Amino acid sequence: MAVAGNDLIAQLPRRDRLRLLAISESVQLEHGVVLCQPSEPSQYVYFPNDCCISLLMATDGPSWLGVGMVGREGMLGAQLVLGVHATPMYALVQEGGTAWRIEAAPFCRELVLGEALRRHLNLYLYVQMAHLATSAACIHTHLIGPRLSRWLLMTQDRMHSEASHLTQEFLARMLGVRRVGITGAAADLQRRGLIRYRRGEIEVLDRAGLEGDACGCYAADRAAHARFVRSSGPNLTIPALVDTSHST
């Protein structure tokens, strides 16, 4: 059975990997679908292959604020490792694609059987905690432009594609800013030749330039992920980090 792209599953020992895939089903996740909501028990866990899931917190009124992402490097539903069935955040499919889906009950049974899986996911939980802490600081201290660059890089890392379907309205909701702020920041990135924006699709033209424009939180995220990879196995390649900072 093929792994089909999820790095967390690929890093497991072969026996654990095959046992996990045996209880999985491949599903197509559509853009805009909400996979879980706060305080509701997780019915499934998801291991994305070529899709991207945004992690959101509700703010006052109908708005959401993006605090993280899950792509092929991770999974949705990792709180089950702690024995907690209620999900703490909204999860919204940002970019559609395929994922491995497992019902919560058999996944929890596999956690009991698989020591390697538990150890691996404990490390992944640490990385998620580090990313959420970085996002909290980023929201309060950094300008819209560098935050937008970080979000675009995070999306590209998980999609392994230069182009993403991201409207200005969606990005404004994710970053918790007015749409006019996203319009100005995206226009500046396009003017400098870092991205191309048209009809709700953003294409990264200059990856290195975008990394240089992003706030230092992006480098912190990558460093946390690199420590996870070093602890769990050599199968993932982490590009060189660019440690920059753009504070207000």
Buried (B, 14 or more C-beta within 10 A) or exposed (E): EEBBBBBBBBBBBEEBBEBBBEBBEEBEBEBEEEBBEEEEEBBBBBBBBBBBBBBBBEEEEEEBBBBBBBBBBBBBBBBBBEEEBEBEBBBBBBBBBBBBBBBBEBBBEBBEEBEBBBEBBBBBBBBBEBBBBBBEEBBEBBEBBBBBBBBBBBBBBBBEBEEBBBBBEBBBBBBBBEBEBBBBBBEBBBEEEBBBBEEEEBBBBBBEBBBEBBBBBBBBBBBBBBBBBEEBBEEBEBEEBBEBEBEE
